Amino acid sequence: MRGYGQPRRLHRICRRESERGLTLIELLVSLAILTVLTSFIVGGLSTAIRAFGADRRNSVEAATNAAGESLRSLIASAVPAANALQAGSLLFDGQREELRFVALSEGRTLRGGPQEIRIRRRNDELVVEVFGSLRESEARKSPVSSTTIVMGLRDIRFRYFGVAGSKGEAVWRDDWIKAGRLPALIEIGFNFREAERNGPAVVVALRNEGAPGGS
């Protein structure tokens, strides 16, 4: 009886040992499969994140370039409108972070004729404000419309190049105030909160440089 029972116990022990070893192998195989799957998932996520980041950068860059082109077109249309309140000067007020001038509208998005425009930074936004025609703006201090064209600004800098009076040397200035002529060039420097959005300054050549009624 004892001799007959020992092999059965030994067989059970061996079977338990084999089952225990098989479970360990299965665990190792499962871990290996999980590692492979995880590497595929992480790799796919990394690719998706890089693709999303590249797409976002392209979108932001396109929006920034579009804003620069819009500003270039708008500022280039400035006209030398005489300032009725101060003889010999124009309705053009160029500051470091703000620019106010008169532009000639073709009547597409604004009413036709000369419109008073202001471009300035408001918090982290660059806004274009329209004050209406010259007659209307005399009695209206607030703009009739305000449009945000770009966001994420830390600051903006305008600079002006030209001859302010009838004579003199053309130089770059940080402001253009109470001048008898429009500047020949206006430089716009953007400083964004995201450094990768910063690029070279935008330079605008005014089409209507000169004093009212001619150069």
C-alpha positions in Angstrom: 0.0 0.0 0.0 2.8 2.5 0.9 4.8 1.5 -2.2 1.7 1.9 -4.4 0.8 5.3 -3.0 4.3 6.9 -3.4 4.3 6.9 -7.2 0.9 8.5 -7.3 2.0 11.3 -4.9 5.2 11.8 -7.0 3.1 11.9 -10.1 0.9 14.6 -8.6 3.9 16.6 -7.5 5.4 16.4 -10.9 2.2 17.4 -12.5 1.9 20.4 -10.2 5.4 21.4 -11.0 4.8 21.1 -14.7 1.6 23.1 -14.4 3.4 25.7 -12.5 6.2 25.9 -15.2 3.6 26.1 -18.0 1.9 29.0 -16.2 5.2 30.9 -16.0 5.9 30.3 -19.7 2.4 31.6 -20.6 3.1 34.7 -18.4 6.4 35.3 -20.2 4.7 34.9 -23.6 1.9 37.2 -22.6 4.4 39.8 -21.4 6.3 39.5 -24.7 3.1 40.0 -26.7 2.1 42.9 -24.5 5.5 44.5 -25.0 5.2 44.2 -28.8 1.7 45.6 -28.8 2.7 48.5 -26.5 5.6 49.4 -28.7 3.2 49.5 -31.7 0.7 51.6 -29.8 3.3 54.0 -28.5 4.9 54.2 -31.9 1.5 55.0 -33.5 0.7 57.6 -30.9 4.1 59.2 -31.4 3.5 59.4 -35.1 0.0 60.8 -34.6 1.3 63.4 -32.1 4.1 64.5 -34.5 1.6 64.7 -37.4 -0.8 66.7 -35.3 2.0 69.0 -34.2 3.2 69.5 -37.8 -0.3 70.2 -39.0 -0.9 72.7 -36.2 2.4 74.5 -37.0 1.4 74.7 -40.7 -2.0 76.0 -39.8 -0.6 78.6 -37.4 2.1 79.6 -39.9 -0.5 80.0 -42.7 -2.7 82.1 -40.4 0.2 84.3 -39.5 1.2 84.8 -43.1 -2.3 85.6 -44.1 -2.5 88.2 -41.3 0.7 89.8 -42.5 -0.5 90.0 -46.1 -3.8 91.5 -45.0 -2.0 94.2 -43.0 0.4 94.8 -45.9 -2.6 95.3 -48.3 -4.5 97.5 -45.9 -1.6 99.8 -44.9 -0.4 100.1 -48.5 -3.8 101.7 -49.4 -3.2 104.7 -47.0 -3.9 108.1 -48.6 -2.5 111.5 -47.7 -5.7 113.0 -46.2 -5.3 116.6 -44.9 -5.8 117.1 -41.2 -8.5 119.9 -40.9 -7.6 120.5 -37.3 -3.9 121.2 -37.9 -2.8 122.9 -41.1 0.2 121.3 -42.9 -0.2 117.8 -41.4 -1.9 114.7 -42.4 -4.4 112.4 -40.8 -1.7 109.8 -40.1 -0.6 108.9 -36.5 2.2 106.4 -36.4 3.2 105.1 -33.0 5.4 102.3 -31.9 2.5 99.9 -31.1 -0.4 101.6 -32.9 -1.1 103.0 -36.3 -3.9 105.3 -37.4 -4.4 106.4 -40.9 -7.0 107.0 -43.7 -7.5 104.4 -46.4 -9.5 104.5 -49.5 -12.2 101.8 -49.6 -13.5 100.4 -52.9 -16.8 99.6 -51.3 -16.5 95.9 -51.1 -16.4 95.2 -47.3 -16.7 98.8 -46.2 -18.6 101.8 -47.5 -16.8 103.4 -50.5 -14.6 106.4 -50.0 -11.9 107.3 -47.4 -12.2 105.4 -44.1 -10.3 106.1 -40.9 -8.5 102.9 -39.7 -6.6 102.1 -36.5 -4.4 99.1 -36.1 -3.3 98.3 -32.5 -2.5 95.5 -30.0 -5.2 94.7 -27.5 -3.8 92.2 -24.9 -2.4 89.4 -27.1 -4.6 90.3 -30.1 -3.9 92.5 -33.1 -7.1 94.3 -34.0 -8.1 96.4 -37.0 -10.7 99.1 -36.1 -12.7 101.1 -38.6 -14.1 104.5 -37.6 -16.1 105.1 -40.7 -15.8 107.9 -43.2 -14.0 111.1 -42.3 -17.2 113.1 -41.6 -18.7 110.3 -39.5 -15.5 109.9 -37.5 -15.5 113.5 -36.3 -18.6 112.8 -34.2 -17.8 109.2 -33.3 -15.1 108.3 -30.9 -15.7 104.5 -30.8 -15.1 102.3 -33.9 -17.9 101.1 -36.0 -16.2 97.7 -36.4 -13.4 95.8 -34.9 -11.7 92.7 -36.3 -9.1 90.5 -34.7 -6.6 89.3 -37.4 -4.0 87.5 -35.3 -3.7 86.2 -31.7 -0.8 85.2 -29.4 1.1 88.4 -29.6 3.6 89.5 -26.9 4.0 92.9 -28.6 4.2 94.5 -32.0 6.5 97.2 -33.3 5.9 99.7 -36.2 8.7 101.7 -37.7 8.6 104.3 -40.4 11.0 105.3 -43.2 10.9 108.4 -45.3 11.1 112.2 -45.3 8.6 113.8 -42.9 8.7 117.3 -44.3 9.2 118.8 -47.7 13.0 118.5 -47.3 15.4 116.4 -45.3 17.0 113.0 -45.4 15.0 109.8 -45.4 15.5 107.9 -42.2 13.9 105.2 -40.1 11.8 106.6 -37.2 10.0 105.0 -34.2 7.0 107.3 -34.8 5.4 109.4 -37.5 3.3 112.2 -36.1 2.1 115.5 -37.5 4.1 115.0 -40.6 3.4 116.7 -44.0 3.9 113.5 -45.9 3.2 109.8 -45.5 6.2 107.6 -44.9 7.6 105.7 -47.9 7.9 102.4 -46.0 6.4 101.0 -42.8 8.0 98.0 -41.0 5.9 95.7 -38.9 7.7 93.5 -36.4 5.7 90.7 -34.7 6.8 89.3 -31.4 4.7 86.2 -30.6 4.5 84.3 -27.3 5.4 81.1 -29.2 9.0 81.8 -30.4 8.7 79.5 -33.4 6.0 81.8 -34.9 8.4 84.8 -35.0 9.9 85.6 -38.4 11.3 88.5 -40.3 9.5 91.9 -40.2 6.9 92.8 -42.8 7.8 95.8 -44.9 5.0 97.8 -46.6 5.6 100.3 -49.4 2.8 102.9 -49.4 1.3 103.4 -52.9 0.1 107.0 -52.2 3.2 108.6 -50.6 3.2 112.3 -50.7 1.4 115.4 -49.6 -2.3 116.0 -50.2 -2.9 116.7 -53.9 0.5 115.4 -55.0 4.0 114.7 -54.0 
